Amino acid sequence: MAADETSIKVSAAARDRLAVLAAERGTTIRRLVEELAEGMPTQAEYAERAGLARAELASALGSAPSPEAEAKARALLQRLGAPQGPQAAA
């Protein structure tokens, strides 16, 4: 194993599912897990994005959206099936 590599213990069922998912995408389990790790934002990244979105809205509208407006927007996105970040980030 190279110095920048590690191993992760998962159940046999999880390993088997990862193998199927990787095969369906024409990739390896390793690459599938790396893509997940690279592509899924952390809570800090969600919070940063939320702050940038608030600043952009404040710039465009002249004021930031109220907590009530943000809650309504989150509820609408949830009803539409959009992936949701941590609520603490909003």
C-alpha positions in Angstrom: 0.0 0.0 0.0 1.4 3.4 -1.0 2.0 6.1 1.7 -1.1 8.1 0.6 -3.4 5.1 0.7 -5.5 3.6 3.5 -8.2 1.0 3.8 -11.8 1.3 5.0 -13.7 -1.5 6.7 -17.3 -1.9 5.6 -19.7 -4.8 5.8 -19.6 -7.5 3.1 -23.0 -6.3 2.0 -21.8 -2.7 1.6 -18.7 -3.9 -0.3 -20.9 -6.0 -2.6 -23.2 -3.1 -3.3 -20.3 -0.8 -4.0 -18.9 -3.4 -6.4 -22.3 -3.4 -8.3 -22.5 0.4 -8.3 -18.9 0.7 -9.6 -19.4 -1.9 -12.3 -22.6 -0.2 -13.5 -20.6 3.0 -13.9 -17.6 1.3 -15.5 -15.3 2.2 -12.6 -13.7 0.7 -9.5 -14.9 0.8 -5.9 -11.9 2.9 -5.1 -12.8 5.6 -7.7 -16.5 5.5 -6.7 -15.6 6.2 -3.1 -13.1 8.9 -4.2 -15.7 10.6 -6.3 -18.2 10.5 -3.4 -15.6 12.0 -1.1 -14.6 14.7 -3.6 -18.2 15.5 -4.7 -20.1 15.7 -1.4 -19.8 19.0 0.4 -18.9 19.1 4.0 -21.0 21.1 6.5 -18.5 23.9 6.4 -18.8 24.0 2.6 -22.6 24.0 2.8 -22.4 26.9 5.3 -20.0 28.8 3.0 -22.3 28.3 0.0 -25.3 29.5 2.0 -23.4 32.6 3.1 -22.4 33.3 -0.5 -26.0 32.8 -1.7 -27.3 35.2 1.0 -24.7 37.8 0.0 -25.7 37.5 -3.6 -29.4 37.8 -2.8 -28.7 40.8 -0.6 -26.8 42.4 -3.4 -29.4 41.8 -6.0 -32.5 42.5 -3.8 -31.1 45.1 -1.4 -31.6 42.9 1.6 -31.0 39.4 2.7 -33.9 36.9 2.8 -35.6 36.5 6.2 -35.3 33.2 8.1 -39.0 32.6 7.2 -38.2 33.0 3.4 -35.3 30.7 3.7 -37.5 28.1 5.4 -40.1 28.4 2.7 -37.4 28.0 0.0 -36.0 24.9 1.8 -39.4 23.4 2.1 -40.1 24.0 -1.6 -36.8 22.4 -2.6 -37.5 19.4 -0.4 -41.0 18.9 -2.0 -39.3 19.1 -5.4 -36.8 16.4 -4.4 -33.7 18.5 -4.4 -30.8 17.2 -2.3 -30.6 19.0 1.0 -27.5 20.0 2.9 -27.4 20.2 6.6 -30.0 22.6 8.1 -27.3 24.2 10.2 -25.7 25.5 7.1 -28.6 27.6 6.0 
